[in-house]
C-alpha cells in the first residue's frame, strides 16, 4: 500500500488558485466575477467534505481525513451515503495534492452572477447534504439559487 497523508481544504484551495493563475485565467468559459474558494468544509466519517468553487466549475469535494491508499485508479466511482441520500464521487489524482474525490455541482458557472451567490449556493448544498432524506424532497438548480438568495429559508 502506498499511503498518502491527508489533504486540507486550504491546500486544495491554494492548488486550484495556482491552476487558475497558471492555466485558466482569460479562457472564454471563465466567469471573471468568481474566484477560487473552499466553502463549508466539515468532518464526516473520517473525511472532510465541502464545496470547491472556481471561476470554471463548482464541485462537492471529499478529502481523505486520514492516511489512505493512494493507488486508487483515477476516475473510479465511489458512492457515499449522507443523511440526504447517496452521492456518487469520482476519484481524482493530482500531482501535488494526491488522491481526493469530487462530485459535480455545476460543470459551468457562467450563470452565477457573483462570488456571494456562489458562496450561498455552496452553503445551501452543504445544508441540504446533511438534512434527512424525505420522499418528497427534490433538489433542483432553481431551488439552490432560491436558497442562496434566502440562506435562512
C-alpha positions as CSV (number, residue, x, y, z in Angstrom):
1,X,0.0,0.0,0.0
2,X,1.3,3.4,-1.0
3,X,-0.1,5.7,1.8
4,X,-0.9,9.3,1.3
5,X,-1.2,12.0,4.0
6,X,-4.5,13.8,4.4
7,X,-5.3,16.9,2.3
8,X,-6.6,20.1,3.9
9,X,-9.2,22.3,2.3
10,X,-6.6,25.1,2.4
11,X,-4.2,23.1,0.3
12,X,-7.0,22.3,-2.1
13,X,-7.9,26.0,-2.4
14,X,-4.3,27.0,-2.9
15,X,-3.7,24.4,-5.6
16,X,-6.7,25.5,-7.6
17,X,-5.7,29.1,-7.2
18,X,-2.4,28.2,-8.8
19,X,-4.2,26.3,-11.5
20,X,-6.3,29.3,-12.2
21,X,-3.4,31.7,-12.4
22,X,-1.2,29.4,-14.4
23,X,-3.6,27.8,-16.9
24,X,-7.2,29.1,-16.7
25,X,-7.2,32.8,-16.4
26,X,-8.6,34.5,-19.5
27,X,-10.1,31.4,-21.1
28,X,-13.5,32.1,-22.7
29,X,-15.5,29.9,-20.3
30,X,-14.1,31.5,-17.2
31,X,-16.6,33.6,-15.1
32,X,-14.4,36.7,-14.1
33,X,-16.9,37.5,-11.3
34,X,-15.8,34.4,-9.4
35,X,-12.7,33.4,-7.6
36,X,-11.4,30.1,-6.1
37,X,-12.8,29.4,-2.7
38,X,-13.3,26.3,-0.5
39,X,-16.7,26.6,1.4
40,X,-18.3,24.8,4.2
41,X,-15.8,22.1,4.8
42,X,-16.6,19.9,7.8
43,X,-15.7,16.4,9.1
44,X,-17.8,13.4,8.0
45,X,-17.0,9.8,8.8
46,X,-13.2,10.2,8.6
47,X,-13.3,12.6,5.6
48,X,-13.6,16.3,5.2
49,X,-16.5,17.4,2.9
50,X,-17.2,20.7,1.4
51,X,-17.5,22.7,-1.9
52,X,-14.8,23.9,-4.2
53,X,-15.9,27.0,-6.1
54,X,-13.8,28.1,-9.0
55,X,-14.4,30.5,-12.0
56,X,-15.0,27.5,-14.2
57,X,-16.9,24.9,-12.0
58,X,-18.3,24.1,-8.6
59,X,-17.8,20.6,-7.1
60,X,-18.6,18.8,-3.9
61,X,-15.2,17.6,-2.6
62,X,-14.5,14.7,-0.3
63,X,-10.9,14.8,1.2
64,X,-9.4,11.8,2.9
65,X,-9.1,12.7,6.5
66,X,-6.6,10.0,7.4
67,X,-3.9,8.0,5.7
68,X,-5.4,6.3,2.6
69,X,-4.2,4.0,-0.1
70,X,-3.1,6.4,-2.9
71,X,-3.1,3.7,-5.5
72,X,-6.8,4.1,-6.3
73,X,-7.3,4.5,-10.1
74,X,-8.3,7.9,-11.3
75,X,-11.9,8.0,-12.5
76,X,-13.1,5.2,-10.2
77,X,-16.6,5.9,-8.8
78,X,-17.5,5.6,-5.1
79,X,-20.8,6.1,-3.5
80,X,-21.1,7.9,-0.2
81,X,-24.2,7.8,1.9
82,X,-25.2,11.1,3.5
83,X,-28.3,11.9,5.6
84,X,-29.9,13.3,2.5
85,X,-29.1,10.2,0.4
86,X,-26.3,8.7,-1.7
87,X,-23.9,10.7,-3.8
88,X,-21.5,9.3,-6.4
89,X,-18.0,10.7,-6.3
90,X,-15.2,10.3,-8.9
91,X,-11.7,9.6,-7.8
92,X,-9.2,12.3,-8.7
93,X,-5.4,12.1,-8.6
94,X,-3.4,15.4,-8.5
95,X,0.3,15.5,-8.9
96,X,0.7,17.9,-5.9
97,X,-2.4,17.0,-3.7
98,X,-2.7,13.3,-4.3
99,X,-6.0,11.5,-4.0
100,X,-9.4,13.1,-3.4
101,X,-13.0,12.6,-4.6
102,X,-15.3,15.0,-6.4
103,X,-19.0,15.2,-7.4
104,X,-20.0,17.9,-10.0
105,X,-22.5,20.5,-8.8
106,X,-22.1,22.9,-11.7
107,X,-20.0,22.0,-14.7
108,X,-20.3,25.6,-15.8
109,X,-20.6,28.6,-13.6
110,X,-21.2,31.2,-16.3
111,X,-24.7,31.9,-15.0
112,X,-23.6,32.6,-11.4
113,X,-23.5,36.4,-11.1
114,X,-21.0,36.9,-8.3
115,X,-18.9,35.3,-5.5
116,X,-21.6,35.9,-2.9
117,X,-24.1,33.9,-4.9
118,X,-21.6,31.1,-5.4
119,X,-20.9,31.0,-1.7
120,X,-24.7,31.0,-1.0
121,X,-25.1,28.0,-3.3
122,X,-22.3,26.2,-1.6
123,X,-23.8,26.8,1.8
124,X,-27.2,25.6,0.6
125,X,-25.7,22.4,-0.8
126,X,-23.9,21.7,2.4
127,X,-27.1,22.3,4.4
128,X,-29.2,20.0,2.1
129,X,-26.5,17.3,2.2
130,X,-27.0,16.8,6.0
131,X,-30.8,17.1,6.0
132,X,-32.5,13.8,6.4
133,X,-33.8,12.3,3.2
134,X,-37.5,12.6,2.5
135,X,-39.6,11.1,-0.2
136,X,-40.9,14.4,-1.4
137,X,-37.6,16.4,-1.3
138,X,-36.1,17.3,-4.7
139,X,-33.0,19.4,-5.1
140,X,-33.2,21.4,-8.3
141,X,-30.9,24.0,-9.7
142,X,-33.7,26.5,-9.2
143,X,-34.2,25.6,-5.5
144,X,-30.4,26.0,-5.0
145,X,-30.5,29.5,-6.4
146,X,-33.5,30.4,-4.3
147,X,-31.8,29.0,-1.2
148,X,-28.7,31.0,-2.0
149,X,-30.8,34.2,-2.2
150,X,-32.5,33.4,1.1
151,X,-29.9,31.4,3.2
152,X,-32.1,31.3,6.3
153,X,-35.1,29.9,4.5
